[in-house]
């Protein structure tokens, strides 16, 4: 029987493998925050309030070199624009929930929680308690991110760059994307976004993230349209 608690625990369980990449990511942020001049409390509060690894790193790197506040804020916002795409994808599953639930789930929405939610919606029958699955995965990841940040902050003095912890960030996103590639259209979208993300690296303010995402969506939509048209013929 599907219950609130069973969905919550299932979400917490399914997100656990992602901690293998999230924990080193959190350590990296903690170290960067300390070397950029943030206090221990500021670094920990940033992880609690923003709860976005890439945007947090962009924030502290820009802030540490004296970039104007408007540029810092807009850069962080641009990096996080991909969450609009995530939200649009999940909207039909949560639109009936009360506003307080949608606000909470929006705060907990990350790359990893989106990945497990999409996988669940694709492979399982929709349940009226699916938002508890979302809550379980999101809260578990949130807690892991806070712990990783604290370890990074406290261990900043002895964590060496030779550990190459930043490599874990790339592995995290590879682990998220690969299980979701089910069709040829998925593969086209992934390859297009990957190529664009490399080609567009010179763009300012991390705009390559947005254009690569939009390019991948467009390519996937075109591929899907062509495949369906060929089937009809």
C-alpha positions in Angstrom: 0.0 0.0 0.0 1.3 3.4 -0.9 1.4 5.8 2.0 2.9 9.2 2.8 5.7 7.6 4.9 6.5 4.9 2.3 6.8 7.6 -0.4 8.9 9.8 1.8 11.3 6.9 2.7 11.4 5.7 -1.0 12.4 9.2 -2.1 15.1 9.4 0.6 16.5 6.0 -0.5 16.5 6.8 -4.2 18.5 10.0 -3.7 21.2 8.4 -1.6 23.5 7.3 -4.5 23.7 10.9 -5.6 25.5 11.8 -2.4 28.6 10.1 -3.8 28.9 13.1 -6.0 27.2 15.7 -3.9 29.5 15.3 -0.8 32.7 16.1 -2.7 30.9 19.0 -4.3 30.0 20.3 -0.9 33.5 19.9 0.3 34.7 22.0 -2.7 32.3 24.8 -1.9 33.3 24.8 1.8 36.9 25.2 0.9 36.3 27.9 -1.7 34.1 29.8 0.7 36.8 29.8 3.3 39.6 30.8 0.8 37.3 33.6 -0.5 37.0 35.3 2.9 33.6 34.1 4.1 33.1 33.3 7.7 32.1 29.9 8.8 28.6 31.0 9.6 28.2 32.8 6.3 29.3 29.8 4.4 26.9 27.5 6.2 24.0 29.9 5.9 24.6 30.3 2.2 24.2 26.5 1.8 21.1 26.6 3.8 19.5 29.6 2.1 20.6 29.3 -1.6 21.0 25.5 -1.6 22.6 25.5 -5.1 26.1 24.2 -5.5 27.1 25.9 -8.8 25.4 29.2 -8.0 27.0 29.3 -4.5 30.5 28.8 -6.0 29.8 31.5 -8.6 28.6 33.8 -5.8 31.7 33.5 -3.6 34.2 33.7 -6.5 32.7 36.9 -7.8 32.1 38.4 -4.4 35.7 37.7 -3.3 37.2 39.8 -6.2 34.9 42.8 -5.5 32.4 42.4 -8.3 29.4 44.8 -7.9 26.4 43.3 -6.0 24.1 43.6 -9.0 26.5 41.6 -11.2 26.9 38.9 -8.5 23.1 38.6 -8.0 22.3 38.5 -11.7 25.0 35.9 -12.4 23.7 33.7 -9.6 20.2 34.1 -11.1 21.3 33.2 -14.6 23.1 30.0 -13.3 19.9 29.0 -11.6 17.6 29.7 -14.6 17.8 26.0 -15.4 15.4 25.5 -12.5 12.7 27.2 -14.5 13.1 24.4 -17.1 12.9 21.8 -14.3 9.8 23.5 -12.8 8.1 23.6 -16.2 8.7 19.9 -16.6 7.3 19.0 -13.2 4.5 21.5 -13.1 1.7 19.2 -14.2 2.5 16.8 -11.3 2.4 19.4 -8.6 0.0 22.1 -9.9 -2.9 20.7 -7.7 -0.9 21.0 -4.5 -1.5 23.9 -2.0 0.9 26.9 -2.4 2.8 26.1 0.7 3.7 22.7 -0.7 4.7 24.1 -4.1 7.0 26.7 -2.4 8.6 24.0 -0.2 9.2 21.7 -3.2 10.5 24.6 -5.3 13.1 25.3 -2.6 14.2 21.7 -2.5 14.3 21.3 -6.3 17.9 20.5 -7.4 19.5 18.7 -10.4 19.5 15.5 -8.4 16.0 15.6 -7.0 14.7 16.5 -10.4 16.4 13.4 -11.9 14.9 11.0 -9.4 11.4 12.6 -9.8 11.5 12.4 -13.6 12.6 8.8 -13.3 9.7 8.0 -11.0 7.1 9.7 -13.1 8.4 7.9 -16.2 8.4 4.4 -14.7 5.7 4.3 -12.1 2.0 5.1 -11.9 1.2 8.5 -10.5 0.2 8.6 -6.9 -1.5 11.3 -4.9 1.4 11.0 -2.4 4.2 11.6 -4.9 4.9 15.0 -3.3 6.1 13.1 -0.2 8.5 11.2 -2.4 9.8 14.6 -3.7 10.0 15.8 0.0 11.9 12.8 1.1 14.5 13.0 -1.7 14.8 16.8 -1.4 15.2 16.9 2.4 17.7 14.1 2.4 19.8 15.8 -0.2 19.5 19.1 1.6 20.8 17.5 4.8 23.7 15.9 3.0 24.6 19.2 1.4 24.7 21.0 4.7 26.9 18.2 6.2 29.3 18.3 3.3 29.5 22.1 3.5 30.4 21.9 7.2 33.1 19.4 6.6 34.5 21.5 3.8 34.5 24.6 5.9 36.1 22.9 8.9 38.6 21.0 6.7 39.6 23.9 4.4 43.0 24.1 6.0 44.1 20.6 5.1 42.0 19.7 2.0 44.4 19.9 -0.9 43.7 20.8 -4.6 45.6 17.6 -5.4 42.6 15.6 -4.3 40.8 16.8 -7.5 37.4 16.9 -5.7 36.0 19.1 -8.5 36.1 16.1 -10.8 33.3 14.6 -8.7 31.0 17.4 -9.8 31.2 16.3 -13.4 30.7 12.7 -12.4 27.6 13.7 -10.5 25.9 15.2 -13.5 26.9 12.3 -15.8 25.3 9.9 -13.3 22.1 12.1 -13.4 21.8 12.3 -17.2 22.8 8.8 -18.4 19.9 6.8 -16.8 17.4 9.3 -18.4 18.6 8.6 -22.0 15.9 6.3 -23.2 15.2 7.3 -26.8 17.0 8.6 -29.8 15.5 12.1 -29.2 16.9 12.0 -25.6 20.3 11.3 -27.1 20.1 14.0 -29.7 19.1 16.5 -27.0 22.0 15.4 -24.7 24.6 15.6 -27.5 23.4 19.0 -28.7 23.4 20.5 -25.2 26.9 19.0 -24.5 28.4 20.4 -27.7 26.8 23.8 -27.1 28.1 23.9 -23.6 31.6 23.5 -24.8 31.4 25.8 -27.8 29.6 28.6 -25.8 32.0 28.6 -22.9 33.4 32.2 -23.7 30.0 33.7 -23.1 29.8 36.0 -20.0 27.8 35.4 -16.8 27.6 31.6 -17.4 25.1 32.2 -20.2 26.3 29.0 -21.9 24.2 27.1 -19.3 21.0 28.6 -20.6 21.7 28.5 -24.3 23.0 24.9 -24.1 19.8 23.9 -22.2 17.5 25.7 -24.7 19.5 24.2 -27.6 19.1 20.7 -26.2 15.4 21.2 -25.7 15.0 22.5 -29.2 17.0 19.6 -30.7 15.1 17.1 -28.7 11.7 18.5 -29.8 12.8 18.5 -33.5 14.1 14.9 -33.2 10.8 13.8 -31.5 8.7 15.5 -34.2 10.7 13.9 -37.0 10.6 10.4 -35.4 6.8 10.6 -34.9 6.3 11.9 -38.4 8.3 8.9 -39.8 6.2 6.5 -37.8 3.0 8.0 -39.2 4.3 7.5 -42.7 
